[in-house]
Amino acid sequence: MSMRKAEPAVNQLLSDIAGRWSISWIEQQLSVIAADPRVTVGFLGDFSSGKSTLINEFVGQPDLMPTRVEPCTASAGQAVAVEGLEGPQFFRTTEDNSLETITRSEFDDVARGVVPGRPVVHLPPFDGFPAGFVLVDTPGLASLTAAHREVTL
């Protein structure tokens, strides 16, 4: 699907999410997102501010990125829209930056920093999340853990 065809769906989805979460600046940036089919959206904010929850809502999978009452994202994870998939595929980056296939539970451990690497999940594209979209989940800017702030920056 080309970005031109997806633009109204993307704009509508982002507008709906922005309205539900009271994030007015998203609507102001929609034309920038529509300009390039390879879009990377980074979610930045304080720790435990709902970044992972927002990504989960965006992709329509409430338990994709791990969420808890206490902060649990320790490594910058990615959700990537990839053509030809029927369901999520979970990976972690290795020391040489290649992707290693892992299980769902290992994905959660990588996201929480229990296992080294960066969590990456490939998802089937859909209207509003076309192939080429990458969503980046970060630990948080105001984390009490210096390593979390460094990963986010």
C-alpha positions as a Markdown table, in Angstrom:
| # | Residue | x | y | z |
|---|---|---|---|---|
| 1 | Met | 0.0 | 0.0 | 0.0 |
| 2 | Ser | 1.4 | 3.4 | -0.9 |
| 3 | Met | 1.5 | 6.2 | 1.7 |
| 4 | Arg | -0.7 | 8.3 | -0.5 |
| 5 | Lys | -3.5 | 5.8 | -0.2 |
| 6 | Ala | -2.9 | 5.3 | 3.5 |
| 7 | Glu | -2.7 | 9.0 | 4.4 |
| 8 | Pro | -6.4 | 9.5 | 5.2 |
| 9 | Ala | -6.5 | 6.3 | 7.4 |
| 10 | Val | -3.2 | 7.3 | 9.2 |
| 11 | Asn | -4.4 | 10.8 | 9.7 |
| 12 | Gln | -7.8 | 9.6 | 11.1 |
| 13 | Leu | -6.2 | 7.0 | 13.4 |
| 14 | Leu | -3.7 | 9.5 | 14.8 |
| 15 | Ser | -6.4 | 12.1 | 15.2 |
| 16 | Asp | -8.7 | 9.6 | 17.0 |
| 17 | Ile | -5.8 | 8.6 | 19.4 |
| 18 | Ala | -4.8 | 12.3 | 19.9 |
| 19 | Gly | -8.4 | 13.1 | 20.9 |
| 20 | Arg | -8.7 | 10.2 | 23.3 |
| 21 | Trp | -5.4 | 11.0 | 24.9 |
| 22 | Ser | -5.7 | 14.8 | 24.7 |
| 23 | Ile | -2.5 | 15.1 | 22.6 |
| 24 | Ser | -3.2 | 18.1 | 20.4 |
| 25 | Trp | 0.3 | 18.4 | 18.9 |
| 26 | Ile | -0.1 | 15.1 | 17.0 |
| 27 | Glu | -2.8 | 16.7 | 14.8 |
| 28 | Gln | -0.4 | 19.5 | 14.0 |
| 29 | Gln | 2.2 | 17.1 | 12.7 |
| 30 | Leu | 0.1 | 14.8 | 10.5 |
| 31 | Ser | 1.3 | 16.4 | 7.2 |
| 32 | Val | 4.9 | 15.7 | 8.1 |
| 33 | Ile | 4.1 | 12.0 | 8.7 |
| 34 | Ala | 2.3 | 11.8 | 5.4 |
| 35 | Ala | 5.3 | 13.1 | 3.4 |
| 36 | Asp | 7.4 | 9.9 | 3.7 |
| 37 | Pro | 6.2 | 6.2 | 3.6 |
| 38 | Arg | 9.0 | 5.2 | 5.9 |
| 39 | Val | 7.9 | 6.8 | 9.2 |
| 40 | Thr | 9.6 | 6.3 | 12.5 |
| 41 | Val | 7.6 | 7.6 | 15.5 |
| 42 | Gly | 9.4 | 7.7 | 18.8 |
| 43 | Phe | 7.5 | 7.8 | 22.0 |
| 44 | Leu | 9.2 | 10.0 | 24.6 |
| 45 | Gly | 8.1 | 11.1 | 28.0 |
| 46 | Asp | 8.5 | 10.5 | 31.7 |
| 47 | Phe | 8.8 | 6.9 | 32.9 |
| 48 | Ser | 5.4 | 5.3 | 33.6 |
| 49 | Ser | 3.6 | 8.0 | 31.5 |
| 50 | Gly | 1.8 | 5.5 | 29.2 |
| 51 | Lys | 4.2 | 5.4 | 26.2 |
| 52 | Ser | 3.9 | 1.6 | 25.9 |
| 53 | Thr | 0.2 | 1.7 | 26.5 |
| 54 | Leu | -0.2 | 4.3 | 23.7 |
| 55 | Ile | 1.8 | 2.1 | 21.2 |
| 56 | Asn | -0.4 | -0.9 | 22.2 |
| 57 | Glu | -3.5 | 1.1 | 21.4 |
| 58 | Phe | -2.0 | 2.4 | 18.1 |
| 59 | Val | -1.4 | -1.2 | 16.9 |
| 60 | Gly | -4.6 | -2.6 | 18.4 |
| 61 | Gln | -2.9 | -5.1 | 20.6 |
| 62 | Pro | -3.4 | -4.2 | 24.3 |
| 63 | Asp | -0.6 | -6.5 | 25.6 |
| 64 | Leu | 2.0 | -6.1 | 22.8 |
| 65 | Met | 4.6 | -3.9 | 24.7 |
| 66 | Pro | 4.8 | -5.0 | 28.3 |
| 67 | Thr | 3.1 | -2.6 | 30.8 |
| 68 | Arg | 2.8 | -2.7 | 34.5 |
| 69 | Val | 2.0 | -0.2 | 37.3 |
| 70 | Glu | 5.7 | 0.1 | 38.0 |
| 71 | Pro | 8.1 | 1.1 | 35.2 |
| 72 | Cys | 9.0 | -1.9 | 33.1 |
| 73 | Thr | 10.6 | -0.6 | 29.8 |
| 74 | Ala | 14.3 | -0.7 | 30.1 |
| 75 | Ser | 15.4 | -0.9 | 26.5 |
| 76 | Ala | 14.2 | 1.1 | 23.5 |
| 77 | Gly | 11.9 | -1.4 | 21.7 |
| 78 | Gln | 10.4 | -1.2 | 18.2 |
| 79 | Ala | 7.2 | -2.3 | 16.6 |
| 80 | Val | 7.7 | -2.5 | 12.8 |
| 81 | Ala | 5.0 | -3.0 | 10.1 |
| 82 | Val | 6.3 | -5.7 | 7.7 |
| 83 | Glu | 4.4 | -7.0 | 4.6 |
| 84 | Gly | 3.6 | -10.7 | 4.4 |
| 85 | Leu | 3.1 | -11.5 | 8.1 |
| 86 | Glu | 0.0 | -13.1 | 9.6 |
| 87 | Gly | 0.9 | -12.3 | 13.2 |
| 88 | Pro | 3.5 | -10.8 | 15.5 |
| 89 | Gln | 7.1 | -12.1 | 15.2 |
| 90 | Phe | 9.4 | -11.3 | 18.2 |
| 91 | Phe | 13.2 | -10.6 | 18.0 |
| 92 | Arg | 16.0 | -9.1 | 20.0 |
| 93 | Thr | 19.1 | -7.4 | 18.6 |
| 94 | Thr | 22.4 | -9.1 | 19.2 |
| 95 | Glu | 25.8 | -7.5 | 19.8 |
| 96 | Asp | 26.4 | -7.3 | 16.1 |
| 97 | Asn | 23.0 | -5.6 | 15.6 |
| 98 | Ser | 21.4 | -8.6 | 13.8 |
| 99 | Leu | 18.0 | -9.9 | 14.8 |
| 100 | Glu | 17.6 | -13.1 | 16.7 |
| 101 | Thr | 14.2 | -14.8 | 16.8 |
| 102 | Ile | 12.8 | -15.1 | 20.4 |
| 103 | Thr | 9.6 | -16.1 | 22.2 |
| 104 | Arg | 7.0 | -13.7 | 23.4 |
| 105 | Ser | 8.1 | -14.2 | 27.0 |
| 106 | Glu | 11.7 | -13.6 | 26.1 |
| 107 | Phe | 10.6 | -10.4 | 24.3 |
| 108 | Asp | 9.1 | -9.1 | 27.6 |
| 109 | Asp | 12.4 | -10.0 | 29.4 |
| 110 | Val | 14.4 | -8.1 | 26.8 |
| 111 | Ala | 12.1 | -5.1 | 27.1 |
| 112 | Arg | 12.4 | -5.1 | 30.9 |
| 113 | Gly | 16.3 | -5.3 | 30.7 |
| 114 | Val | 16.5 | -8.8 | 32.2 |
| 115 | Val | 18.0 | -10.1 | 28.9 |
| 116 | Pro | 20.4 | -8.0 | 26.9 |
| 117 | Gly | 19.5 | -6.6 | 23.5 |
| 118 | Arg | 16.7 | -4.4 | 22.1 |
| 119 | Pro | 13.2 | -5.8 | 21.7 |
| 120 | Val | 11.8 | -5.7 | 18.2 |
| 121 | Val | 8.4 | -7.0 | 17.1 |
| 122 | His | 7.3 | -7.3 | 13.4 |
| 123 | Leu | 3.6 | -6.9 | 12.8 |
| 124 | Pro | 1.4 | -7.2 | 9.8 |
| 125 | Pro | 0.6 | -3.8 | 8.3 |
| 126 | Phe | -3.0 | -2.5 | 8.4 |
| 127 | Asp | -4.8 | 0.7 | 7.4 |
| 128 | Gly | -3.2 | 3.4 | 9.6 |
| 129 | Phe | 0.0 | 1.3 | 10.2 |
| 130 | Pro | 1.3 | 0.6 | 6.7 |
| 131 | Ala | 4.5 | -1.3 | 5.8 |
| 132 | Gly | 7.5 | 0.9 | 6.7 |
| 133 | Phe | 6.1 | 2.3 | 9.9 |
| 134 | Val | 8.3 | 1.9 | 13.0 |
| 135 | Leu | 7.1 | 2.8 | 16.5 |
| 136 | Val | 9.9 | 3.2 | 19.1 |
| 137 | Asp | 9.1 | 2.7 | 22.7 |
| 138 | Thr | 11.6 | 4.3 | 25.2 |
| 139 | Pro | 12.2 | 3.8 | 28.9 |
| 140 | Gly | 11.5 | 7.4 | 29.9 |
| 141 | Leu | 13.3 | 10.7 | 30.3 |
| 142 | Ala | 12.7 | 11.2 | 34.1 |
| 143 | Ser | 13.6 | 7.7 | 35.2 |
| 144 | Leu | 15.5 | 7.3 | 38.5 |
| 145 | Thr | 17.8 | 4.9 | 36.6 |
| 146 | Ala | 20.5 | 6.8 | 34.7 |
| 147 | Ala | 20.7 | 4.0 | 32.1 |
| 148 | His | 17.0 | 4.4 | 31.2 |
| 149 | Arg | 17.6 | 8.1 | 30.5 |
| 150 | Glu | 20.6 | 7.3 | 28.4 |
| 151 | Val | 18.7 | 4.7 | 26.3 |
| 152 | Thr | 15.9 | 7.2 | 25.8 |
| 153 | Leu | 18.3 | 10.0 | 24.7 |
